[in-house]
Amino acid sequence: MLLSQCLTLGGRHAANAIFDTVASYRDTFKLFLRFAHGKTGKAPSSLMLEDFDAELVIAFLDDLTAERRAGTTTYNLRLTAIRAFFRFLAFEEPAFSHQIQRVLAIPGKIGTKREVQFLVRDEIKALLAAPDRRLWIGRRDHCILLTAIQTGMRLSELVGLDRGAVTLDAGAHIRCFGKGRKERVTPLTKILSSALKKWLDEPRPAQSDILFPTVHGSRMSPDAVQYLLAKYVKQAAQQCPSLRAKRISPHVLRHSAAMELLDAGVDSTVISLWLGHESTRSTQAYLHAHLAIKEAALAKVSPLNEQPFRRFKANDKLLSFLDAL
């Protein structure tokens, strides 16, 4: 079967995928097909499935590292796209199962993980105080930042919120759709509930149903939120200099929410549910980054200069009694 036919089928299969993922997979196969053309001499539209084996994939990944100076993240990203395609082929072309399984068995690279960045309480207070709440835009931006920090929402979840997502009665909560269009309900703190109540009473541009609209009533773009965050971080750094040493993105606010929960003693499995993680393994990074937890664990360890623990030793009479039982 021609590879172009398989890619067309795979593209239709992924039609509902997130745009960034589709773009990443597209770029991977543009690079992969050019590399395969150079290796086989065949035009991309003439390549057959038989031409794609584990050796070709490994050679492509090695070329990324050697010629393009691709790092571990890029290497694994390209491999993930190829694996996704070959998993699709496993259902469409079972006759090639041996070839497909060899490709799927190619391991990814293990890289060094960067330490999780987050804001401490003083930095959070300084950031929340930065918007000028005398203005409509300032009140909106304050509410956006507060929602991000206290719910731990992803940027895409935050800009996708509508007014109907907020419930302020008993059991106040906010609903959002995360990865894979999975719905998640997050309870509201009293501070956030009060702030959202006031915000919902504000005049709505063009009677918009968007929770955090622009001045024209349209939905804010992710870039707009990143811009306003950078602006307020710069302002807040004048009062809280430690902010200058940190690279703060909307995702750092999500990390900050997790660390606040962890600092309050919330179990990591609950934090995983709060953030909408697929696995609790994603939450382990916060445990590694939390210095106070490590210090508490260290406090439980006996100092080296203390007397070693001595085991109980029975006397001869007791041993004789036990032996006689």
Number of C-alpha atoms within 10 A of each C-alpha: 11 14 18 15 13 18 16 11 14 17 16 10 11 13 10 10 12 11 11 9 13 16 10 14 20 15 13 18 17 12 13 20 18 15 19 22 15 12 12 12 12 15 12 19 12 13 19 15 18 11 13 15 16 17 12 17 18 15 14 22 18 15 14 19 15 10 8 9 12 16 13 14 14 16 18 18 17 22 24 17 18 19 18 13 19 22 15 17 20 16 11 13 14 11 11 16 15 11 17 23 16 12 22 17 10 14 10 14 13 9 10 8 7 7 10 15 19 24 22 13 11 12 19 20 14 20 25 19 15 21 24 15 14 8 10 14 16 14 17 22 22 22 21 19 21 21 24 23 24 21 24 26 26 22 20 15 17 24 20 19 20 18 14 11 15 22 17 14 8 6 9 15 18 21 17 20 19 19 14 9 9 9 11 16 17 19 18 20 14 10 11 19 20 12 17 23 13 12 18 13 8 12 10 18 14 11 9 17 16 20 24 25 21 17 13 12 16 14 19 18 15 15 10 13 19 15 13 14 22 16 14 20 25 17 17 23 17 13 15 17 13 14 22 13 8 13 11 17 18 22 18 20 27 23 24 25 24 26 24 17 16 18 14 9 10 13 11 19 14 14 20 18 16 19 22 22 15 11 11 15 11 13 20 13 15 20 17 12 15 14 11 11 15 12 10 10 10 11 10 8 8 11 10 7 6 7 8 9 7 6 6 6 8 9 8 9 9 11 11 11 9 9 8 7 5
